[in-house]
Amino acid sequence: MAIERPSAEQLQVLASRLHMHLTTEQAREYLVLMQGSFDAYDLIDDAPDEVPRTPITPGTRKPKWPARGKEN
């Protein structure tokens, strides 16, 4: 499900809450700039939620020298 894009008017209201003034044209231009970020969020949202289980296998120790004393 795609994230809900704000309208230019909603963006202006949000900007005013942050003590910023955006004209309608500026809000529209800003939405165009934000489109790439929206698309990236959609791509992540479309990805599967499940994480594949990684099989745990015993590793093989291949030291450069044999372990001695306390190292063993």
C-alpha positions in Angstrom: 0.0 0.0 0.0 1.4 3.3 -1.0 1.9 6.1 1.5 -0.6 8.9 1.4 0.8 11.9 -0.4 -0.1 15.3 1.1 -1.8 17.8 -1.0 -0.3 21.2 -1.6 -2.8 22.7 0.9 -1.9 20.1 3.5 1.8 20.9 3.0 1.0 24.6 3.5 -0.8 23.9 6.7 2.1 21.9 8.0 4.6 24.6 6.9 2.6 27.2 8.8 2.7 25.0 12.0 6.5 25.2 11.6 6.3 29.0 11.2 7.1 28.9 7.5 5.1 30.4 4.7 4.7 28.5 1.4 2.8 29.8 -1.5 0.6 27.3 -3.4 3.2 27.2 -6.2 6.1 26.6 -3.8 4.1 23.8 -2.1 3.5 22.2 -5.5 7.2 22.5 -6.4 8.2 21.0 -3.1 5.8 18.0 -3.6 7.6 17.4 -7.0 10.9 17.3 -5.2 9.5 15.0 -2.5 8.2 12.5 -5.1 11.5 10.5 -5.2 11.3 10.0 -1.5 7.7 8.9 -1.7 8.6 6.4 -4.4 11.4 5.0 -2.3 9.0 4.5 0.7 6.6 2.7 -1.7 9.4 0.4 -2.8 10.2 -0.5 0.8 6.6 -0.9 1.6 6.1 -3.3 -1.3 9.0 -5.5 -0.1 8.0 -8.8 1.8 7.8 -8.4 5.5 9.1 -11.9 6.4 12.8 -12.4 7.0 14.1 -15.7 5.7 15.6 -18.0 8.3 19.3 -18.4 7.9 20.4 -21.9 8.6 22.9 -22.1 11.4 25.8 -24.4 10.6 28.9 -25.1 12.7 31.9 -23.2 11.4 35.3 -24.6 10.7 38.2 -23.1 12.6 41.2 -22.6 10.4 43.7 -20.8 12.5 47.0 -19.6 11.1 48.8 -21.3 14.0 47.8 -24.1 16.3 46.1 -23.0 19.6 48.3 -23.6 22.6 47.8 -23.5 26.3 45.3 -20.9 27.4 44.4 -20.1 23.7 43.0 -23.7 23.4 
